[in-house]
Amino acid sequence: MGYAVLHEVPVNGRYADLLAGRDEQLVAVELKLADWKEALAQAMHYQLAAQRSYVALPLAKTHAPLRARSRFERQGVGVLGVAPAGDVRLLLDARENERRLPFLTHGVLDGWFRGRPLPRPGLSK
């Protein structure tokens, strides 16, 4: 999709597990093995800089957060399920949030993504 992806990137005093940047777009992903409530809180924090924010959990651990999907929908945070083989499934899409502070988005993009080569379409890394 043309995103450059980095891990453990500082975002406003916390570290996002995965951050994807492209042009003026920033997407954050919080990875957890089980604690989806803590992951939701962290994903909401990343909304200050990222247009979209997701929680990623092992696919077998996504039942509880999907039962509480209204909490995710209210906050605009998406849910990703990671299968044992590493395949990622979009279970609940994130929406572009209203919390974002553009100066934080630009600060993260300028500090971590500008000047880095972006992957070419059709090539995987």
FENDALIN-V735982 format. One record per backbone hydrogen bond with DSSP energy under -1.0 kcal/mol. NH is the residue of the N-H (numbers start at 1). CO is the residue of the C=O. If there is no record, write none. Layout:
NH,CO  NH,CO
//
This chain:
4,21  6,19  8,17  9,16  11,14  14,11  16,9  18,29  19,6  20,27  21,4  22,25  25,22  27,20  28,52  29,18  30,54  32,56  36,34  39,35  40,36  41,37  42,38  43,39  44,40  45,41  46,42  48,45  49,46  50,46  51,26  52,26  54,28  55,78  56,30  57,80  59,82  61,58  62,59  66,62  67,63  68,64  69,66  71,68  73,69  74,70  75,71  76,72  77,72  78,53  79,92  80,55  81,89  82,57  83,87  86,83  89,81  91,79  92,79  95,76  97,51  101,48  104,101  105,101  106,102  107,103  108,104  109,105  110,106  111,107  112,108  113,109  114,109  116,113  123,120
//
